[in-house]
Amino acid sequence: MDANIGAYAQAAVFVGAAIAMALGTVGPAIAQGMIGAKSCENVGKYPESYSRIRMMMIISMALVETCALYVLLITIMVISKMG
C-alpha cells in the first residue's frame, strides 16, 4: 500500500507540473500575439519607422518570453525535488 502512495504522489507532482506549464504559458502566448499584431499594424501605418518598431518588438518579445522560461525552470525544479 505504501508503494502506491509514493506512485500517486509522483503522479500528482507530474500533473501539477503540467498544469503549471499550461497556465504559465497562456499569458505569454497571448501577449506575444498581441505584440506581433500591434507591431504589424504600426509598420503598416508608419513604414518609414520599420527598424525602430522591429527593435522594440524584439525587445518586448524577449521580455515576455522570460516569464515562460521562469515557469519552465520552476516546473523543472518541482519535478526534480520529487526524484
N, C-alpha and C positions, 0 to 999 in steps of 0.2 A: 504493500500500500504506500509506503514512503517513497518508493521509486517513482510511482505515478505522480505524487505531489511535486517532485522535482521536475518531471516532464511537463506537468501543467504550468508550473511557474516559468519554465523556459519558453513554453509556447505563448504564455501571456506577455512575456518580455518582447518576443518577436512580433506579436500582434500590436502591442503598444508602440513599438518602434515603427512599424508600417503605418499606423495611424498618424504618428507624429510626422513622418516624412510626407504623408499625403496632405495633412493640414498645413504643414510648414512650407510647402512649396506652392500652394494655391495663391497666396498673396503675391509672392514674387513673379509668378507666371502672369497674373493679371496686370501687375504693374509694368512688366516688360512689354506686354501687348499694348498697353496704353502709351508707353513711351515711344514705341515704334510707330504707332498710328499718328501721334501728335507730331513726331518729327517728320514723317512723310507729308503730313498736311502742311507743315510750315515750309518744307522745301518746295512744295507746290506753290505756295503763296509768295515766298521770297527765294527764288532760285539763286540769286546773287550771294546769299549768305549760307550756301550749302556746306562749306567747310566748317563754319562755326557751329551750325546745327548738328552736323555729324559728330564733331568732337564732343559736344555736350551730351549727345545721345549715347556715345560710347562710355563716357564717364558715368552717366546715370545708370546705364545697364550694369556696369561693374559694381556700383554701389548697391543696386537692388539684388544682384546675384550673390553678394556676400551673405545676405540673410538666408538664402537657400543653402549655402555652404556651411553656415553655422548650424543649421538644422541637421545637415548630414553628419557633421562632426559630433554633435551631441548624441545623435542616434547611434553612431558607431561606438561612442563611449558607453552608452547604456547597454548595448549588446555585449560589449567586451567585459563589462562588470559581471555579467551573468556567468560567463565562462570561467 
